[in-house]
Amino acid sequence: MRTDARNARVLIYSHDTFGLGHLRRCRRIAQSLVARRKGLSVLILSGSPIIGSFDFRTRVDFVRVPGVIKLRNGEYSSLSLHMDVSEVMEMRASIIRHTAEVFSPDIFIVDKEPLGLRGEIQGTLAMLKSHGTQLVLGLRDVLDEPKLLAREWARKNPLPALRDLYDEILVYGLPQVCNPLEGIDLPESVQRKITYTGYLQSTPPKAFRHEPLEIGNGEPFILVMAGGGGDGEQLMDWVISAYENDANIPYPSMLVFGPFMHPRRRRSFRQRVAKLHRVQAITFDTHVEQLMARAAGVVAMGGYNTFCEILSLNKRALIVPRTKPRMEQYVRASRAAQLGLVRMLVQGERNSPETMAIALRNLPTQPLPSNVVVPGLLQGLDNIQRLVDRWLDDEKSPRVALATGA
């Protein structure tokens, strides 16, 4: 470990088989760390095919490992290369380990998967542990429905790594909202490593880099988001159907399909949108926070990052969570709705356009998230910064203002 903490290095691992959630969360943490500590450098390991589309602060960079994608049968396949997935995984593991050896991080933050995709970082964890690197596992507020998570962890068996390798486990949320490890029988030694940081606050850039489209002649609009878009077709179809069946919905909408939506479905949606004078659509915007800041309300599926942005920008939100292949979004949305932070609408086999039209009409008048007081709700980045300072400076002060325990 470097004796001069001013020139410290943080390595962040994000496996990124599909979607934007892991990458956007890791990027937010990295940007925050370098903004608040001069001389610190952050390197992100990612399998995202679109990581190069995002801009990064000075002293934040990335190494892209070959991408893989999870198939509907649960197996993995190479995203782009004509190679057997076992060869791709061997290549990924080698790149990750070599990068860690050369970069020599003071802190290694692993996003969500304790052992990495199919165990690809296990060797790297052991190597860095022997070098004195601080090993940190970062978990979002919800991983999955407890019984499904218990089954998954029984198969992957990450507990030895949590017990013997990791120094800290950070939960990017609050226990009064969600406990991501509910139903997992954790030994006391592992429970003592858990810190709930609060959610990761999002702050859009002060200056708007661009205006993707002029929406509704400057009038208030509803932003409809599908995250990465790979599983957002049902939501988009439902919203478009509402406008097709009710021309008097008072607010126009801007749809953001997401970069991973199937091109054929995206073209079909665009053809329908072209016939609606109150609806516009774009595929993707790396500065979606700027759009959200201008919106009168948000309709979204309720992924972690979108939820953080809704809270940070204090936006009225209608969450329409997916329930397959994971219940993560449904668990988060239902708990948030119980607290009064958002409203939730559950997708069904037959989504009535009238139901969505009513929800869109009511959205701009529902209570703001700030009407609900949850202490420490958006202190995640501040608390992560305090922990990083302590790890780098070897401070032994107690964890003031941090909620600990499982």
Secondary structure as UniProt FT lines:
FT   HELIX           5..7
FT   STRAND          9..14
FT   HELIX           21..36
FT   TURN            38..39
FT   STRAND          41..46
FT   TURN            49..50
FT   HELIX           51..53
FT   TURN            58..59
FT   STRAND          60..64
FT   STRAND          68..70
FT   TURN            72..73
FT   STRAND          76..78
FT   HELIX           85..103
FT   STRAND          107..111
FT   TURN            114..115
FT   HELIX           117..119
FT   TURN            120..121
FT   HELIX           122..130
FT   TURN            131..132
FT   STRAND          134..140
FT   HELIX           146..156
FT   HELIX           159..164
FT   STRAND          168..172
FT   TURN            175..177
FT   TURN            180..183
FT   HELIX           188..191
FT   TURN            192..193
FT   STRAND          194..196
FT   HELIX           216..218
FT   STRAND          222..225
FT   TURN            227..228
FT   TURN            230..231
FT   HELIX           233..245
FT   TURN            247..248
FT   STRAND          253..256
FT   TURN            259..260
FT   HELIX           263..273
FT   TURN            274..275
FT   TURN            277..278
FT   STRAND          279..282
FT   TURN            286..287
FT   HELIX           288..294
FT   STRAND          297..300
FT   HELIX           304..312
FT   TURN            313..314
FT   STRAND          317..319
FT   HELIX           328..339
FT   STRAND          343..344
FT   HELIX           353..362
FT   HELIX           363..365
FT   HELIX           369..371
FT   TURN            375..378
FT   HELIX           380..393
FT   TURN            400..401
FT   STRAND          403..404
//
